């Protein structure tokens, strides 16, 4: 994996997160929290899970810290509060990615998962996992939003055009 490709994957990751958060914010609170057919039950809980997973994985790969639990919907009173927490997390990840070299991506990351098991994976695999794990759950959020009349449209990577910075 090339560092520039990884940064583009994360740009896509955050762009799609923003799209879904914007649409979820257009819904009244109750439909956003209503149980639907998804891994975490609701739009709100699934978005909180995506955030929590991104945060815990960044802490693992960047700082070697393995929190014992992933933040979830109970950690945020509102969607606005979740979104506010996501902004510095996104900035921290982007800043971290900008420091990585090709050699860094090959280095192993040793971490303890939330079940207490110590594991080791190459850094590139952990970072790629963040985007792919998020995409699984963003697809669920997209389906729930669509069911509520707020379809995000096509969120495939192939249609994402990164902004020139």
KEDO-873864 format. One record per residue: residue number from 1; residue in one letter; x, y, z negated of N, C-alpha, C, O in turn. Coordinates in nm, 3 decimals. Last residue first. Layout:
<lumvexs>
> NUM | A | X | Y | Z | X | Y | Z | X | Y | Z | X | Y | Z
...
</lumvexs>
This chain:
<lumvexs>
> 165 | X | -0.609 | 2.007 | 0.257 | -0.573 | 2.088 | 0.140 | -0.456 | 2.177 | 0.170 | -0.411 | 2.252 | 0.083
> 164 | X | -0.889 | 1.900 | 0.433 | -0.749 | 1.946 | 0.443 | -0.721 | 2.034 | 0.322 | -0.798 | 2.124 | 0.289
> 163 | X | -1.088 | 1.634 | 0.313 | -1.072 | 1.777 | 0.338 | -0.923 | 1.808 | 0.346 | -0.842 | 1.750 | 0.274
> 162 | X | -1.139 | 1.320 | 0.481 | -1.083 | 1.401 | 0.371 | -1.067 | 1.547 | 0.411 | -1.038 | 1.580 | 0.526
> 161 | X | -1.425 | 1.178 | 0.579 | -1.317 | 1.262 | 0.635 | -1.262 | 1.348 | 0.522 | -1.330 | 1.439 | 0.474
> 160 | X | -1.586 | 0.870 | 0.590 | -1.530 | 0.976 | 0.504 | -1.416 | 1.047 | 0.576 | -1.324 | 0.984 | 0.627
> 159 | X | -1.663 | 0.656 | 0.733 | -1.725 | 0.783 | 0.767 | -1.673 | 0.900 | 0.684 | -1.711 | 1.015 | 0.707
> 158 | X | -1.534 | 0.442 | 0.618 | -1.501 | 0.474 | 0.756 | -1.558 | 0.609 | 0.800 | -1.507 | 0.671 | 0.893
> 157 | X | -1.653 | 0.407 | 0.366 | -1.523 | 0.472 | 0.378 | -1.495 | 0.520 | 0.520 | -1.438 | 0.627 | 0.539
> 156 | X | -2.005 | 0.469 | 0.345 | -1.892 | 0.385 | 0.383 | -1.765 | 0.467 | 0.399 | -1.770 | 0.583 | 0.440
> 155 | X | -2.240 | 0.592 | 0.287 | -2.127 | 0.619 | 0.197 | -2.008 | 0.528 | 0.226 | -1.919 | 0.513 | 0.142
> 154 | X | -2.503 | 0.736 | 0.447 | -2.394 | 0.642 | 0.468 | -2.275 | 0.679 | 0.380 | -2.216 | 0.785 | 0.396
> 153 | X | -2.743 | 0.841 | 0.203 | -2.702 | 0.817 | 0.341 | -2.585 | 0.720 | 0.346 | -2.571 | 0.634 | 0.259
> 152 | X | -2.835 | 0.860 | -0.050 | -2.711 | 0.932 | -0.021 | -2.668 | 0.919 | 0.125 | -2.569 | 0.978 | 0.166
> 151 | X | -3.184 | 0.908 | -0.108 | -3.078 | 0.831 | -0.043 | -2.953 | 0.914 | -0.018 | -2.963 | 1.027 | 0.030
> 150 | X | -3.402 | 0.952 | -0.289 | -3.283 | 1.038 | -0.286 | -3.164 | 0.964 | -0.223 | -3.056 | 0.960 | -0.282
> 149 | X | -3.623 | 0.793 | -0.351 | -3.637 | 0.896 | -0.249 | -3.519 | 0.991 | -0.237 | -3.533 | 1.099 | -0.180
> 148 | X | -3.575 | 0.583 | -0.515 | -3.641 | 0.699 | -0.575 | -3.649 | 0.817 | -0.479 | -3.679 | 0.929 | -0.520
> 147 | X | -3.434 | 0.411 | -0.358 | -3.566 | 0.367 | -0.404 | -3.646 | 0.482 | -0.465 | -3.769 | 0.479 | -0.467
> 146 | X | -3.197 | 0.558 | -0.345 | -3.281 | 0.541 | -0.225 | -3.422 | 0.501 | -0.263 | -3.519 | 0.552 | -0.206
> 145 | X | -3.100 | 0.519 | -0.602 | -3.137 | 0.654 | -0.557 | -3.229 | 0.647 | -0.435 | -3.326 | 0.722 | -0.425
> 144 | X | -3.051 | 0.244 | -0.590 | -3.149 | 0.296 | -0.685 | -3.195 | 0.436 | -0.644 | -3.314 | 0.467 | -0.649
> 143 | X | -2.853 | 0.237 | -0.390 | -2.979 | 0.165 | -0.371 | -3.088 | 0.217 | -0.465 | -3.203 | 0.233 | -0.424
> 142 | X | -2.653 | 0.390 | -0.515 | -2.710 | 0.434 | -0.388 | -2.845 | 0.366 | -0.362 | -2.939 | 0.430 | -0.317
> 141 | X | -2.595 | 0.225 | -0.733 | -2.653 | 0.357 | -0.757 | -2.720 | 0.409 | -0.630 | -2.829 | 0.466 | -0.635
> 140 | X | -2.481 | 0.011 | -0.592 | -2.602 | -0.010 | -0.672 | -2.672 | 0.123 | -0.698 | -2.795 | 0.132 | -0.688
> 139 | X | -2.262 | 0.140 | -0.484 | -2.361 | 0.082 | -0.394 | -2.491 | 0.056 | -0.468 | -2.599 | 0.077 | -0.413
> 138 | X | -2.121 | 0.198 | -0.713 | -2.181 | 0.310 | -0.640 | -2.284 | 0.259 | -0.540 | -2.384 | 0.326 | -0.515
> 137 | X | -2.035 | -0.059 | -0.778 | -2.139 | 0.001 | -0.860 | -2.200 | 0.125 | -0.794 | -2.318 | 0.154 | -0.816
> 136 | X | -1.848 | -0.105 | -0.573 | -1.952 | -0.203 | -0.603 | -2.068 | -0.136 | -0.677 | -2.184 | -0.154 | -0.641
> 135 | X | -1.685 | 0.118 | -0.599 | -1.770 | 0.106 | -0.481 | -1.881 | 0.003 | -0.503 | -1.993 | 0.022 | -0.457
> 134 | X | -1.548 | 0.067 | -0.838 | -1.642 | 0.178 | -0.831 | -1.737 | 0.166 | -0.713 | -1.855 | 0.198 | -0.724
> 133 | X | -1.391 | -0.145 | -0.746 | -1.488 | -0.167 | -0.854 | -1.594 | -0.057 | -0.852 | -1.713 | -0.085 | -0.864
> 132 | X | -1.235 | -0.003 | -0.560 | -1.325 | -0.111 | -0.515 | -1.430 | -0.146 | -0.621 | -1.545 | -0.172 | -0.587
> 131 | X | -1.097 | 0.185 | -0.721 | -1.181 | 0.229 | -0.609 | -1.282 | 0.120 | -0.570 | -1.399 | 0.149 | -0.549
> 130 | X | -0.967 | 0.014 | -0.904 | -1.052 | 0.124 | -0.951 | -1.149 | 0.167 | -0.841 | -1.269 | 0.184 | -0.866
> 129 | X | -0.810 | -0.154 | -0.743 | -0.927 | -0.208 | -0.814 | -1.022 | -0.097 | -0.859 | -1.143 | -0.113 | -0.853
> 128 | X | -0.602 | 0.011 | -0.677 | -0.699 | -0.024 | -0.573 | -0.826 | -0.079 | -0.635 | -0.936 | -0.054 | -0.586
> 127 | X | -0.472 | 0.008 | -0.926 | -0.525 | 0.133 | -0.871 | -0.629 | 0.107 | -0.762 | -0.733 | 0.173 | -0.757
> 126 | X | -0.400 | -0.262 | -0.950 | -0.484 | -0.198 | -1.052 | -0.549 | -0.072 | -0.997 | -0.668 | -0.048 | -1.019
> 125 | X | -0.237 | -0.290 | -0.726 | -0.359 | -0.369 | -0.736 | -0.454 | -0.309 | -0.839 | -0.576 | -0.305 | -0.818
> 124 | X | -0.024 | -0.121 | -0.777 | -0.107 | -0.095 | -0.659 | -0.240 | -0.169 | -0.668 | -0.343 | -0.118 | -0.624
> 123 | X | 0.092 | -0.245 | -1.006 | 0.024 | -0.115 | -1.018 | -0.068 | -0.089 | -0.899 | -0.178 | -0.038 | -0.917
> 122 | X | 0.032 | -0.595 | -1.047 | 0.106 | -0.486 | -0.984 | 0.023 | -0.357 | -0.990 | -0.099 | -0.360 | -0.981
> 121 | X | -0.052 | -0.707 | -1.380 | -0.084 | -0.696 | -1.238 | 0.006 | -0.588 | -1.178 | 0.052 | -0.499 | -1.249
> 120 | X | -0.110 | -0.899 | -1.666 | -0.013 | -0.819 | -1.591 | -0.049 | -0.824 | -1.443 | -0.072 | -0.931 | -1.388
> 119 | X | -0.277 | -0.913 | -1.987 | -0.263 | -0.945 | -1.845 | -0.156 | -0.857 | -1.782 | -0.117 | -0.755 | -1.838
> 118 | X | -0.407 | -1.032 | -2.284 | -0.298 | -0.957 | -2.223 | -0.278 | -1.007 | -2.081 | -0.263 | -1.127 | -2.057
> 117 | X | -0.733 | -1.005 | -2.406 | -0.640 | -1.088 | -2.330 | -0.535 | -0.997 | -2.265 | -0.568 | -0.899 | -2.200
> 116 | X | -0.940 | -0.869 | -2.528 | -0.820 | -0.894 | -2.605 | -0.715 | -0.979 | -2.534 | -0.616 | -1.019 | -2.596
> 115 | X | -1.144 | -0.791 | -2.373 | -1.166 | -0.916 | -2.446 | -1.044 | -0.954 | -2.529 | -1.043 | -1.059 | -2.594
> 114 | X | -1.059 | -0.575 | -2.234 | -1.152 | -0.549 | -2.344 | -1.191 | -0.675 | -2.421 | -1.262 | -0.667 | -2.521
> 113 | X | -0.705 | -0.649 | -2.182 | -0.842 | -0.620 | -2.138 | -0.934 | -0.606 | -2.259 | -0.890 | -0.622 | -2.373
> 112 | X | -0.402 | -0.494 | -2.205 | -0.491 | -0.583 | -2.278 | -0.632 | -0.549 | -2.233 | -0.675 | -0.434 | -2.244
> 111 | X | -0.137 | -0.491 | -1.961 | -0.246 | -0.429 | -2.036 | -0.324 | -0.538 | -2.109 | -0.312 | -0.657 | -2.080
> 110 | X | 0.127 | -0.402 | -1.757 | 0.081 | -0.498 | -1.858 | -0.023 | -0.427 | -1.943 | -0.001 | -0.315 | -1.991
> 109 | X | 0.199 | -0.366 | -1.428 | 0.131 | -0.300 | -1.539 | 0.086 | -0.411 | -1.632 | 0.014 | -0.502 | -1.591
> 108 | X | 0.495 | -0.379 | -1.224 | 0.384 | -0.442 | -1.297 | 0.328 | -0.351 | -1.405 | 0.399 | -0.271 | -1.466
> 107 | X | 0.559 | -0.188 | -0.926 | 0.590 | -0.223 | -1.065 | 0.469 | -0.286 | -1.134 | 0.354 | -0.250 | -1.106
> 106 | X | 0.476 | -0.096 | -0.684 | 0.511 | -0.238 | -0.694 | 0.538 | -0.283 | -0.838 | 0.539 | -0.402 | -0.866
> 105 | X | 0.444 | 0.173 | -0.712 | 0.325 | 0.093 | -0.683 | 0.352 | -0.057 | -0.698 | 0.259 | -0.134 | -0.723
> 104 | X | 0.703 | 0.271 | -0.740 | 0.613 | 0.269 | -0.857 | 0.494 | 0.176 | -0.835 | 0.448 | 0.109 | -0.928
> 103 | X | 0.795 | 0.263 | -0.476 | 0.851 | 0.169 | -0.573 | 0.762 | 0.158 | -0.697 | 0.747 | 0.050 | -0.753
> 102 | X | 0.654 | 0.477 | -0.367 | 0.629 | 0.341 | -0.318 | 0.677 | 0.238 | -0.419 | 0.610 | 0.138 | -0.446
> 101 | X | 0.564 | 0.690 | -0.646 | 0.644 | 0.656 | -0.529 | 0.605 | 0.515 | -0.484 | 0.532 | 0.444 | -0.554
> 100 | X | 0.342 | 0.929 | -0.792 | 0.383 | 0.792 | -0.765 | 0.467 | 0.779 | -0.638 | 0.444 | 0.847 | -0.538
> 99 | X | 0.237 | 1.178 | -0.839 | 0.373 | 1.151 | -0.889 | 0.428 | 1.016 | -0.845 | 0.548 | 0.991 | -0.859
> 98 | X | -0.022 | 1.178 | -0.750 | 0.074 | 1.263 | -0.678 | 0.218 | 1.238 | -0.723 | 0.311 | 1.274 | -0.651
> 97 | X | -0.152 | 1.029 | -0.944 | -0.128 | 0.969 | -0.813 | -0.022 | 1.047 | -0.735 | 0.059 | 0.988 | -0.663
> 96 | X | -0.171 | 1.226 | -1.149 | -0.090 | 1.105 | -1.165 | -0.055 | 1.043 | -1.031 | 0.061 | 1.008 | -1.007
> 95 | X | -0.351 | 1.405 | -1.035 | -0.216 | 1.451 | -1.072 | -0.122 | 1.331 | -1.087 | -0.007 | 1.335 | -1.043
> 94 | X | -0.576 | 1.238 | -1.012 | -0.515 | 1.297 | -0.892 | -0.372 | 1.343 | -0.920 | -0.282 | 1.323 | -0.838
> 93 | X | -0.623 | 1.184 | -1.284 | -0.588 | 1.076 | -1.191 | -0.521 | 1.132 | -1.066 | -0.421 | 1.078 | -1.020
> 92 | X | -0.682 | 1.439 | -1.384 | -0.570 | 1.363 | -1.440 | -0.526 | 1.252 | -1.345 | -0.406 | 1.230 | -1.326
> 91 | X | -0.911 | 1.502 | -1.236 | -0.790 | 1.584 | -1.221 | -0.666 | 1.510 | -1.273 | -0.560 | 1.516 | -1.212
> 90 | X | -1.088 | 1.306 | -1.334 | -1.052 | 1.308 | -1.193 | -0.922 | 1.387 | -1.172 | -0.834 | 1.342 | -1.098
> 89 | X | -1.098 | 1.398 | -1.599 | -1.050 | 1.262 | -1.569 | -1.006 | 1.253 | -1.423 | -0.900 | 1.197 | -1.393
> 88 | X | -1.213 | 1.648 | -1.582 | -1.072 | 1.638 | -1.621 | -1.014 | 1.499 | -1.595 | -0.894 | 1.484 | -1.572
> 87 | X | -1.474 | 1.552 | -1.475 | -1.390 | 1.651 | -1.408 | -1.244 | 1.644 | -1.451 | -1.156 | 1.634 | -1.365
> 86 | X | -1.606 | 1.382 | -1.652 | -1.545 | 1.326 | -1.531 | -1.448 | 1.423 | -1.465 | -1.350 | 1.380 | -1.405
> 85 | X | -1.725 | 1.539 | -1.841 | -1.613 | 1.452 | -1.883 | -1.537 | 1.400 | -1.763 | -1.416 | 1.375 | -1.772
> 84 | X | -1.925 | 1.652 | -1.685 | -1.822 | 1.739 | -1.744 | -1.701 | 1.657 | -1.789 | -1.587 | 1.703 | -1.777
> 83 | X | -2.083 | 1.427 | -1.633 | -2.015 | 1.495 | -1.523 | -1.902 | 1.584 | -1.575 | -1.795 | 1.590 | -1.514
> 82 | X | -2.179 | 1.381 | -1.893 | -2.099 | 1.280 | -1.823 | -2.019 | 1.346 | -1.712 | -1.898 | 1.322 | -1.700
> 81 | X | -2.327 | 1.617 | -1.927 | -2.215 | 1.587 | -2.017 | -2.121 | 1.482 | -1.955 | -1.999 | 1.493 | -1.964
> 80 | X | -2.520 | 1.582 | -1.730 | -2.429 | 1.697 | -1.723 | -2.306 | 1.676 | -1.811 | -2.195 | 1.712 | -1.774
> 79 | X | -2.657 | 1.365 | -1.829 | -2.582 | 1.348 | -1.705 | -2.482 | 1.463 | -1.689 | -2.370 | 1.442 | -1.641
> 78 | X | -2.618 | 1.349 | -2.189 | -2.684 | 1.391 | -2.066 | -2.596 | 1.360 | -1.946 | -2.477 | 1.332 | -1.959
> 77 | X | -2.470 | 1.231 | -2.389 | -2.611 | 1.263 | -2.415 | -2.687 | 1.293 | -2.287 | -2.807 | 1.267 | -2.278
> 76 | X | -2.251 | 0.964 | -2.382 | -2.287 | 1.090 | -2.317 | -2.436 | 1.115 | -2.336 | -2.519 | 1.030 | -2.302
> 75 | X | -2.208 | 0.715 | -2.483 | -2.108 | 0.817 | -2.515 | -2.143 | 0.956 | -2.460 | -2.073 | 1.053 | -2.488
> 74 | X | -2.390 | 0.543 | -2.379 | -2.413 | 0.589 | -2.517 | -2.314 | 0.697 | -2.560 | -2.335 | 0.764 | -2.661
> 73 | X | -2.286 | 0.470 | -2.133 | -2.392 | 0.571 | -2.138 | -2.415 | 0.624 | -2.279 | -2.457 | 0.739 | -2.295
> 72 | X | -1.937 | 0.418 | -2.223 | -2.061 | 0.385 | -2.153 | -2.164 | 0.495 | -2.175 | -2.132 | 0.601 | -2.229
> 71 | X | -1.587 | 0.338 | -2.219 | -1.696 | 0.432 | -2.248 | -1.820 | 0.396 | -2.166 | -1.809 | 0.349 | -2.052
> 70 | X | -1.479 | 0.015 | -2.299 | -1.500 | 0.110 | -2.190 | -1.609 | 0.207 | -2.233 | -1.715 | 0.164 | -2.280
> 69 | X | -1.254 | -0.068 | -2.567 | -1.385 | -0.066 | -2.503 | -1.389 | 0.039 | -2.394 | -1.315 | 0.138 | -2.396
> 68 | X | -0.994 | -0.052 | -2.655 | -1.066 | -0.177 | -2.677 | -1.205 | -0.183 | -2.613 | -1.266 | -0.290 | -2.606
> 67 | X | -0.747 | 0.087 | -2.430 | -0.858 | 0.104 | -2.525 | -0.937 | -0.026 | -2.538 | -0.948 | -0.101 | -2.442
> 66 | X | -0.433 | 0.058 | -2.378 | -0.548 | -0.029 | -2.349 | -0.657 | -0.010 | -2.454 | -0.659 | -0.081 | -2.554
> 65 | X | -0.180 | 0.238 | -2.219 | -0.275 | 0.234 | -2.331 | -0.395 | 0.150 | -2.290 | -0.451 | 0.167 | -2.181
> 64 | X | 0.002 | 0.307 | -2.028 | 0.020 | 0.180 | -2.096 | -0.071 | 0.163 | -2.217 | -0.042 | 0.083 | -2.306
> 63 | X | -0.039 | 0.535 | -1.880 | 0.018 | 0.550 | -2.014 | 0.042 | 0.419 | -2.087 | 0.098 | 0.419 | -2.197
> 62 | X | -0.124 | 0.453 | -1.622 | -0.042 | 0.571 | -1.641 | 0.031 | 0.570 | -1.775 | 0.150 | 0.601 | -1.781
> 61 | X | -0.273 | 0.216 | -1.643 | -0.165 | 0.225 | -1.545 | -0.072 | 0.344 | -1.570 | 0.047 | 0.335 | -1.543
> 60 | X | -0.451 | 0.268 | -1.865 | -0.367 | 0.148 | -1.857 | -0.247 | 0.168 | -1.765 | -0.134 | 0.140 | -1.803
> 59 | X | -0.575 | 0.506 | -1.797 | -0.498 | 0.499 | -1.921 | -0.404 | 0.378 | -1.920 | -0.291 | 0.386 | -1.969
> 58 | X | -0.707 | 0.424 | -1.566 | -0.602 | 0.526 | -1.557 | -0.514 | 0.521 | -1.681 | -0.392 | 0.530 | -1.671
> 57 | X | -0.886 | 0.238 | -1.680 | -0.782 | 0.191 | -1.589 | -0.672 | 0.296 | -1.572 | -0.554 | 0.260 | -1.564
> 56 | X | -1.050 | 0.406 | -1.830 | -0.972 | 0.303 | -1.898 | -0.859 | 0.251 | -1.809 | -0.749 | 0.224 | -1.857
> 55 | X | -1.162 | 0.572 | -1.626 | -1.082 | 0.626 | -1.735 | -0.993 | 0.520 | -1.799 | -0.873 | 0.543 | -1.819
> 54 | X | -1.302 | 0.395 | -1.462 | -1.196 | 0.478 | -1.406 | -1.104 | 0.529 | -1.516 | -0.982 | 0.529 | -1.500
> 53 | X | -1.484 | 0.293 | -1.651 | -1.385 | 0.204 | -1.589 | -1.270 | 0.284 | -1.528 | -1.154 | 0.246 | -1.542
> 52 | X | -1.634 | 0.525 | -1.708 | -1.558 | 0.456 | -1.812 | -1.450 | 0.365 | -1.757 | -1.339 | 0.359 | -1.810
> 51 | X | -1.750 | 0.583 | -1.453 | -1.660 | 0.677 | -1.521 | -1.571 | 0.604 | -1.621 | -1.449 | 0.619 | -1.620
> 50 | X | -1.906 | 0.351 | -1.423 | -1.803 | 0.384 | -1.324 | -1.701 | 0.480 | -1.387 | -1.580 | 0.459 | -1.374
> 49 | X | -2.075 | 0.378 | -1.647 | -1.983 | 0.265 | -1.638 | -1.870 | 0.294 | -1.537 | -1.754 | 0.264 | -1.564
> 48 | X | -2.219 | 0.605 | -1.575 | -2.134 | 0.609 | -1.695 | -2.033 | 0.494 | -1.694 | -1.919 | 0.512 | -1.736
> 47 | X | -2.356 | 0.502 | -1.354 | -2.259 | 0.611 | -1.335 | -2.165 | 0.621 | -1.456 | -2.045 | 0.643 | -1.439
> 46 | X | -2.513 | 0.317 | -1.495 | -2.418 | 0.269 | -1.395 | -2.314 | 0.377 | -1.366 | -2.195 | 0.346 | -1.354
> 45 | X | -2.672 | 0.479 | -1.656 | -2.581 | 0.383 | -1.719 | -2.475 | 0.332 | -1.620 | -2.361 | 0.307 | -1.659
> 44 | X | -2.811 | 0.627 | -1.453 | -2.730 | 0.693 | -1.557 | -2.627 | 0.597 | -1.616 | -2.509 | 0.630 | -1.625
> 43 | X | -2.949 | 0.426 | -1.315 | -2.855 | 0.513 | -1.245 | -2.758 | 0.573 | -1.346 | -2.636 | 0.569 | -1.326
> 42 | X | -2.959 | 0.118 | -1.505 | -3.012 | 0.246 | -1.459 | -2.905 | 0.323 | -1.383 | -2.787 | 0.290 | -1.388
> 41 | X | -2.841 | -0.149 | -1.529 | -2.980 | -0.119 | -1.557 | -3.035 | 0.010 | -1.502 | -3.149 | 0.012 | -1.456
> 40 | X | -2.599 | -0.244 | -1.460 | -2.606 | -0.172 | -1.586 | -2.744 | -0.113 | -1.612 | -2.762 | -0.035 | -1.705
> 39 | X | -2.660 | -0.388 | -1.220 | -2.572 | -0.445 | -1.323 | -2.586 | -0.377 | -1.459 | -2.585 | -0.444 | -1.562
> 38 | X | -3.011 | -0.349 | -1.144 | -2.869 | -0.322 | -1.122 | -2.789 | -0.375 | -1.240 | -2.844 | -0.404 | -1.346
> 37 | X | -3.311 | -0.269 | -1.107 | -3.242 | -0.393 | -1.080 | -3.096 | -0.365 | -1.043 | -3.061 | -0.358 | -0.925
> 36 | X | -3.365 | -0.039 | -1.377 | -3.388 | -0.086 | -1.240 | -3.304 | -0.212 | -1.222 | -3.234 | -0.254 | -1.314
> 35 | X | -3.485 | 0.166 | -1.628 | -3.425 | 0.037 | -1.595 | -3.466 | -0.003 | -1.455 | -3.584 | -0.002 | -1.418
> 34 | X | -3.429 | 0.516 | -1.612 | -3.521 | 0.402 | -1.604 | -3.447 | 0.275 | -1.564 | -3.360 | 0.277 | -1.477
> 33 | X | -3.277 | 0.740 | -1.601 | -3.247 | 0.646 | -1.709 | -3.334 | 0.520 | -1.704 | -3.314 | 0.428 | -1.784
> 32 | X | -3.386 | 0.873 | -1.389 | -3.242 | 0.850 | -1.386 | -3.201 | 0.747 | -1.492 | -3.102 | 0.675 | -1.475
> 31 | X | -3.652 | 0.905 | -1.467 | -3.620 | 0.813 | -1.358 | -3.470 | 0.779 | -1.353 | -3.433 | 0.667 | -1.315
> 30 | X | -3.597 | 1.094 | -1.691 | -3.655 | 0.960 | -1.710 | -3.628 | 0.865 | -1.592 | -3.585 | 0.752 | -1.616
> 29 | X | -3.490 | 1.337 | -1.584 | -3.411 | 1.250 | -1.671 | -3.467 | 1.108 | -1.679 | -3.391 | 1.011 | -1.674
> 28 | X | -3.554 | 1.392 | -1.234 | -3.585 | 1.413 | -1.375 | -3.510 | 1.308 | -1.459 | -3.473 | 1.202 | -1.408
> 27 | X | -3.286 | 1.436 | -0.997 | -3.396 | 1.357 | -1.054 | -3.429 | 1.404 | -1.195 | -3.340 | 1.451 | -1.267
> 26 | X | -3.062 | 1.572 | -0.930 | -3.189 | 1.622 | -0.874 | -3.310 | 1.548 | -0.931 | -3.423 | 1.593 | -0.914
> 25 | X | -2.855 | 1.424 | -1.029 | -2.890 | 1.547 | -1.101 | -3.020 | 1.608 | -1.050 | -3.081 | 1.688 | -1.120
> 24 | X | -2.828 | 1.233 | -0.832 | -2.885 | 1.193 | -0.962 | -2.930 | 1.315 | -1.040 | -3.031 | 1.311 | -1.110
> 23 | X | -2.699 | 1.389 | -0.637 | -2.834 | 1.337 | -0.613 | -2.902 | 1.296 | -0.743 | -3.020 | 1.323 | -0.762
> 22 | X | -2.454 | 1.443 | -0.765 | -2.539 | 1.552 | -0.718 | -2.683 | 1.506 | -0.698 | -2.777 | 1.574 | -0.738
> 21 | X | -2.357 | 1.182 | -0.803 | -2.388 | 1.265 | -0.920 | -2.480 | 1.381 | -0.881 | -2.573 | 1.414 | -0.954
> 20 | X | -2.316 | 1.108 | -0.535 | -2.415 | 1.038 | -0.616 | -2.454 | 1.117 | -0.740 | -2.572 | 1.120 | -0.778
> 19 | X | -2.116 | 1.293 | -0.460 | -2.240 | 1.282 | -0.384 | -2.349 | 1.218 | -0.469 | -2.462 | 1.268 | -0.475
> 18 | X | -1.912 | 1.233 | -0.644 | -1.978 | 1.364 | -0.647 | -2.112 | 1.361 | -0.574 | -2.210 | 1.418 | -0.622
> 17 | X | -1.842 | 0.972 | -0.560 | -1.893 | 0.995 | -0.695 | -1.970 | 1.127 | -0.701 | -2.081 | 1.133 | -0.755
> 16 | X | -1.745 | 1.038 | -0.306 | -1.867 | 0.958 | -0.317 | -1.927 | 0.969 | -0.457 | -2.049 | 0.975 | -0.472
> 15 | X | -1.517 | 1.184 | -0.378 | -1.619 | 1.244 | -0.291 | -1.752 | 1.170 | -0.307 | -1.858 | 1.232 | -0.320
> 14 | X | -1.375 | 0.990 | -0.521 | -1.430 | 1.106 | -0.590 | -1.536 | 1.177 | -0.508 | -1.635 | 1.226 | -0.563
> 13 | X | -1.317 | 0.803 | -0.314 | -1.378 | 0.762 | -0.440 | -1.447 | 0.881 | -0.507 | -1.563 | 0.872 | -0.546
> 12 | X | -1.177 | 0.964 | -0.131 | -1.306 | 0.903 | -0.094 | -1.385 | 0.866 | -0.219 | -1.504 | 0.893 | -0.229
> 11 | X | -0.953 | 1.007 | -0.289 | -1.031 | 1.122 | -0.242 | -1.171 | 1.076 | -0.201 | -1.271 | 1.140 | -0.234
> 10 | X | -0.864 | 0.745 | -0.315 | -0.917 | 0.813 | -0.433 | -0.995 | 0.939 | -0.395 | -1.092 | 0.973 | -0.462
> 9 | X | -0.782 | 0.699 | -0.053 | -0.886 | 0.615 | -0.112 | -0.948 | 0.682 | -0.234 | -1.069 | 0.677 | -0.255
> 8 | X | -0.579 | 0.890 | -0.039 | -0.699 | 0.908 | 0.043 | -0.813 | 0.821 | -0.009 | -0.929 | 0.864 | -0.009
> 7 | X | -0.392 | 0.779 | -0.213 | -0.450 | 0.910 | -0.246 | -0.577 | 0.935 | -0.164 | -0.672 | 0.996 | -0.214
> 6 | X | -0.333 | 0.549 | -0.066 | -0.395 | 0.538 | -0.198 | -0.461 | 0.670 | -0.238 | -0.572 | 0.672 | -0.291
> 5 | X | -0.206 | 0.658 | 0.153 | -0.331 | 0.584 | 0.172 | -0.406 | 0.572 | 0.040 | -0.529 | 0.584 | 0.036
> 4 | X | 0.021 | 0.762 | 0.026 | -0.072 | 0.853 | 0.093 | -0.208 | 0.786 | 0.117 | -0.313 | 0.849 | 0.103
> 3 | X | 0.150 | 0.528 | -0.065 | 0.097 | 0.625 | -0.161 | -0.004 | 0.721 | -0.098 | -0.104 | 0.756 | -0.161
> 2 | X | 0.057 | 0.217 | 0.082 | 0.131 | 0.342 | 0.093 | 0.068 | 0.445 | -0.001 | -0.054 | 0.448 | -0.015
> 1 | X | 0.085 | -0.118 | 0.000 | 0.000 | 0.000 | 0.000 | 0.089 | 0.123 | 0.000 | 0.185 | 0.130 | -0.076
</lumvexs>
